[in-house]
């Protein structure tokens, strides 16, 4: 049966076999295929995470036990879809590494369980003055998947949160820019303060006729 025939791709072979001239073209083709798989897997992860978070919010707003039970099933299935898509990405990345990609590749990073969190901007995540502890998962650095075949509700959810995140990030940047300007002004004033009193006490020491007072002024 053709469906049971196992086809070994270049990543299944040792590096010395992969580097053989006869395997270079096949390895190049597999690399392109694995990159497409990784991209698709990561897009699926993000789409399912966004949908899962929307279901989570819907579940929290449910007022009756019946509504909660009806919403919990799809939410659990969507969470399973997140893990399945993550596994697709991890397999593709593992193959890319075996094909020679660096473990530190900035595009296809290791996907940890802690990375599987929705793009959210919640007050409980962003306490005032605690912006340094808030960090979106690296997977949300690329939001081009929004242009894919997603439902309008999912697209609107992601775009709305992205706008809020952008506004808050801009406000944070402006606040830290202001803090830097204030620090420079405060340090300038501090230097001027000590310089003024240094000249004042030196003048008093020069004008003093008592050696004790002069020594005290210069200390």
VENBELTA-V700590 format. One record per residue. RES is the residue in one letter. PSI is psi in radians with two decimals (* if undefined). OMEGA is omega in whole degrees, -180 to 180 (999 if undefined). Layout:
# VENBELTA-V700590
res = <RES | RES>
psi = <PSI | PSI>
omega = <OMEGA | OMEGA>
This chain:
# VENBELTA-V700590
res = <X | X | X | X | X | X | X | X | X | X | X | X | X | X | X | X | X | X | X | X | X | X | X | X | X | X | X | X | X | X | X | X | X | X | X | X | X | X | X | X | X | X | X | X | X | X | X | X | X | X | X | X | X | X | X | X | X | X | X | X | X | X | X | X | X | X | X | X | X | X | X | X | X | X | X | X | X | X | X | X | X | X | X | X | X | X | X | X | X | X | X | X | X | X | X | X | X | X | X | X | X | X | X | X | X | X | X | X | X | X | X | X | X | X | X | X | X | X | X | X | X | X | X | X | X | X | X | X | X | X | X | X | X | X | X | X | X | X | X | X | X | X | X | X | X | X | X | X | X | X | X | X | X | X | X | X | X | X | X | X | X | X | X | X | X | X | X | X | X | X | X | X | X | X | X | X | X | X | X | X | X | X | X | X | X | X | X | X | X | X | X | X | X | X | X | X | X | X | X | X | X | X | X | X | X | X | X | X | X | X | X | X | X | X | X | X | X | X | X>
psi = <2.22 | -0.51 | -0.33 | -0.01 | 2.20 | 2.12 | 2.08 | 2.09 | 2.88 | -0.59 | -0.19 | -0.19 | 2.78 | 2.84 | -0.59 | -0.52 | -0.72 | -0.64 | -0.10 | 2.53 | -0.63 | -0.29 | -0.16 | -0.77 | -0.70 | -0.70 | -0.65 | -0.73 | -0.73 | -0.66 | -0.78 | -0.70 | -0.75 | -0.65 | -0.71 | -0.71 | -0.75 | -0.76 | -0.80 | -0.73 | -0.74 | -0.66 | -0.70 | -0.71 | -0.84 | -0.71 | -0.76 | -0.63 | -0.74 | -0.77 | -0.73 | -0.70 | -0.66 | -0.71 | -0.63 | -0.76 | -0.70 | -0.68 | -0.65 | -0.53 | -0.17 | 2.32 | -0.30 | 2.75 | -0.60 | -0.77 | -0.67 | -0.72 | -0.69 | -0.51 | -0.44 | -0.60 | -0.96 | -0.62 | -0.73 | -0.69 | -0.67 | -0.65 | -0.68 | -0.63 | -0.61 | -0.84 | -0.64 | -0.77 | -0.64 | -0.66 | -0.62 | -0.78 | -0.78 | -0.70 | -0.75 | -0.72 | -0.71 | -0.70 | -0.69 | -0.70 | -0.71 | -0.42 | 0.00 | -0.04 | 2.50 | 2.52 | -0.43 | 0.33 | 2.23 | -0.33 | -0.86 | 1.43 | 2.85 | 2.36 | 1.81 | 2.88 | -0.60 | -0.30 | -0.28 | 1.16 | 2.58 | 2.78 | 1.73 | 2.66 | 1.56 | 2.64 | -0.63 | -0.37 | -0.46 | 1.26 | 2.57 | 2.29 | 0.12 | 0.51 | -0.42 | -0.43 | -0.07 | 2.17 | 2.15 | 2.64 | 2.57 | -0.40 | -0.37 | 0.17 | -0.39 | 2.00 | 0.38 | -0.32 | -0.29 | -0.46 | -0.09 | -3.06 | 1.33 | 2.76 | 2.72 | -0.64 | -0.70 | -0.76 | -0.81 | -0.68 | -0.82 | -0.77 | -0.73 | -0.79 | -0.60 | -0.70 | -0.77 | -0.77 | -0.72 | -0.79 | -0.72 | -0.67 | -0.71 | -0.75 | -0.68 | -0.76 | -0.75 | -0.66 | -0.76 | -0.55 | -0.74 | -0.71 | -0.72 | -0.73 | -0.70 | -0.69 | -0.75 | -0.78 | -0.77 | -0.73 | -0.65 | -0.76 | -0.65 | -0.77 | -0.76 | -0.67 | -0.90 | -0.60 | -0.71 | -0.84 | -0.48 | -0.78 | -0.63 | -0.82 | -0.55 | -0.68 | -0.72 | -0.68 | -0.72 | -0.59 | -0.28 | 2.44 | -0.11 | 2.18 | -0.64 | -0.80 | -0.68 | -0.73 | -0.70 | -0.71 | -0.57 | -0.12 | *>
omega = <-177 | -177 | -178 | 180 | -180 | -179 | -179 | 177 | -178 | -179 | 178 | -175 | 177 | -176 | -180 | 176 | 179 | -177 | 179 | -177 | -178 | -177 | -173 | -179 | 179 | 179 | 178 | 178 | 180 | 179 | 178 | 180 | -179 | 177 | 177 | 177 | -180 | 179 | -180 | -180 | -180 | 176 | 178 | 178 | -177 | 179 | 180 | 178 | 179 | 179 | 180 | 180 | 176 | 177 | 178 | 178 | 179 | 180 | 179 | -179 | -179 | -175 | -179 | 180 | -180 | 178 | 180 | 179 | -179 | -179 | -176 | 180 | 177 | 180 | 179 | 179 | 179 | 178 | 177 | 178 | 177 | -178 | 179 | 179 | 178 | 179 | 176 | 179 | -177 | 179 | 180 | 180 | 179 | 178 | 178 | 178 | 180 | 177 | 175 | 179 | -180 | 176 | -179 | 180 | -175 | -179 | -178 | -178 | 174 | -180 | -179 | 178 | 180 | 178 | -176 | 178 | -174 | 174 | -176 | 175 | -176 | -180 | -179 | 176 | -174 | 176 | -178 | 179 | -176 | -174 | -178 | -178 | -178 | -178 | 176 | 177 | -178 | -177 | -178 | 175 | 179 | -179 | -180 | -180 | 179 | 179 | 179 | -176 | 178 | 178 | -179 | -178 | 179 | 179 | -180 | 179 | -178 | -179 | 179 | -180 | 178 | 179 | 179 | -180 | 180 | -179 | -179 | 178 | 177 | 179 | 178 | 179 | 179 | 179 | 180 | 174 | 177 | 178 | 178 | 178 | 179 | 179 | 179 | 180 | -179 | 179 | 177 | 178 | 179 | 179 | 180 | 180 | -178 | 178 | 179 | -177 | 175 | 179 | 180 | -177 | 175 | 178 | 178 | 179 | 180 | -178 | -177 | 178 | 180 | -179 | 179 | 179 | 179 | 179 | 178 | -179 | -177 | -175 | 999>
